[in-house]
Amino acid sequence: MTLNPIALGKKLFKGNTDRRRSRFHTQDGNLAHWTAYSQLPVALMQWLQLRLFDRYVEKPWIPPSTTRLIQYHLPADARALEIGAGMSTLWLATRCKFLLSIEADRIWFDKLGKILASRGLRQVDLQFRWQVADMCDYSSLADGSLDFCLVDGGPRHECIEAVLPKMKPNSWL
């Protein structure tokens, strides 16, 4: 696999919405806090590892401090929802009794599904949903049944609004 500096530049600097002007901006269009840049070398190394060796680093792509916080507070028998499957799916699968993971990208859904199956991670219910109404439909989950929810994809505000009744008291969103 060859490195494409133009693709790297687009990945680093191109935003993914009208409001998020670049990866250095928040979803609301504000410039990210300077402390967020401390993880840039780690993210760059993970990206290079993927591009050069087609190997994913099996850690959530969220700040390490947040990962540690989740790991510390997540109960061993946790029931969780993840909107936007990724490396966090594999990480959460080993820490949850049940994980509903929703993904909107068909290629990634298929790839991740094969990884989950090869590892026998049957506690993960990986679902392909790409329409907004489907991504925000949690009617299969009982109210007050979730210990944790990670929203890293989809229509974030709508997903958060829809999942609130499904969260247990003192749960993590």
Buried (B, 14 or more C-beta within 10 A) or exposed (E): EEEEEEEBEEBBEEBEEEEBBEBBBEEEEEEEEEEEEEBEEBBEEBBEEEBEEEEBBEBBBBBEEEBEEBEEEBEEEBBBBBBBBBBBBBBBBEBBEBBBBBBBBEEBBEBBBEBBEEEEBEBBEBBBBEEEEEBBBBEEBEEEBBBBBBBBBBBEEBBBEBBBEBBBEEBBE
